[in-house]
Amino acid sequence: MAETKRTSKLSLKPGVKTTPVIDEQAAWVESRNGVEASVAKEEPSNSKMKRITFEVTETQHQTIKICATKKGMSIKELMISLIEQELKD
């Protein structure tokens, strides 16, 4: 007895609007913890942003992550606040 393969096409219901996953992820990142901390919002809109990348040990990373979590911040937010604090001095 030969089996026939059935193929089914996935389709959206008419009128259903979909949003790309990237938009949902970006919205989540911006809204997590109810914090909308972003240096770009504090700087003039015409300022150009630059990225700083550096390596830390696993132990340092864990300690930084714990410290940020205790303060209700992301690692990025903690690092930016520490840099801003240092530059004010």
C-alpha positions as CSV (number, residue, x, y, z in Angstrom):
1,M,0.0,0.0,0.0
2,A,1.6,3.2,-1.1
3,E,1.4,6.3,1.2
4,T,0.8,9.6,-0.3
5,K,2.4,12.6,1.2
6,R,0.2,15.5,2.0
7,T,1.7,19.0,1.9
8,S,0.1,21.8,3.7
9,K,0.8,25.4,3.2
10,L,0.9,27.7,6.1
11,S,-1.0,30.8,5.5
12,L,-2.2,33.8,7.6
13,K,-5.8,34.5,8.2
14,P,-7.0,37.4,6.2
15,G,-6.6,40.7,7.9
16,V,-4.0,39.5,10.4
17,K,-1.1,41.9,10.6
18,T,2.2,40.5,11.5
19,T,5.2,42.2,13.0
20,P,8.7,41.1,12.3
21,V,10.4,39.4,15.2
22,I,13.2,42.0,15.2
23,D,10.7,44.8,16.0
24,E,9.4,42.8,18.9
25,Q,12.9,42.1,20.2
26,A,13.9,45.7,19.9
27,A,10.8,46.8,21.8
28,W,11.5,44.3,24.5
29,V,15.0,45.5,24.9
30,E,13.9,49.2,25.2
31,S,11.1,48.5,27.6
32,R,12.6,45.8,29.9
33,N,12.5,46.7,33.6
34,G,10.6,49.8,32.7
35,V,13.9,51.6,32.1
36,E,14.5,53.6,29.0
37,A,18.1,54.5,29.7
38,S,20.0,55.3,26.6
39,V,22.9,57.6,26.2
40,A,21.5,58.6,22.8
41,K,18.5,60.2,24.4
42,E,20.7,62.2,26.7
43,E,23.0,63.5,24.0
44,P,22.0,66.0,21.3
45,S,20.3,64.3,18.4
46,N,23.1,65.3,16.0
47,S,25.9,63.6,18.1
48,K,27.4,60.5,16.6
49,M,27.5,57.4,18.8
50,K,30.7,55.3,19.2
51,R,31.1,51.7,20.4
52,I,33.7,50.8,23.1
53,T,34.5,47.1,23.4
54,F,36.8,45.5,26.0
55,E,37.4,42.1,27.5
56,V,37.0,41.1,31.2
57,T,37.5,37.9,33.0
58,E,34.6,35.6,33.6
59,T,34.8,36.4,37.4
60,Q,34.7,40.1,36.6
61,H,31.8,39.7,34.3
62,Q,29.8,37.8,36.9
63,T,30.6,40.4,39.5
64,I,29.6,43.2,37.2
65,K,26.4,41.4,36.2
66,I,25.4,40.9,39.8
67,C,26.1,44.5,40.7
68,A,24.0,45.7,37.7
69,T,21.1,43.4,38.6
70,K,21.1,44.6,42.2
71,K,20.8,48.1,41.0
72,G,18.1,47.2,38.5
73,M,20.3,48.1,35.6
74,S,21.7,46.4,32.5
75,I,25.5,46.0,32.3
76,K,25.5,48.7,29.6
77,E,23.6,51.1,31.8
78,L,25.9,50.4,34.8
79,M,29.1,50.9,32.7
80,I,27.7,54.1,31.2
81,S,26.8,55.5,34.7
82,L,30.3,54.6,36.0
83,I,31.9,56.3,33.0
84,E,29.7,59.4,33.4
85,Q,30.5,59.5,37.1
86,E,34.2,59.3,36.5
87,L,34.1,62.0,33.8
88,K,32.3,64.4,36.1
89,D,35.2,64.2,38.7
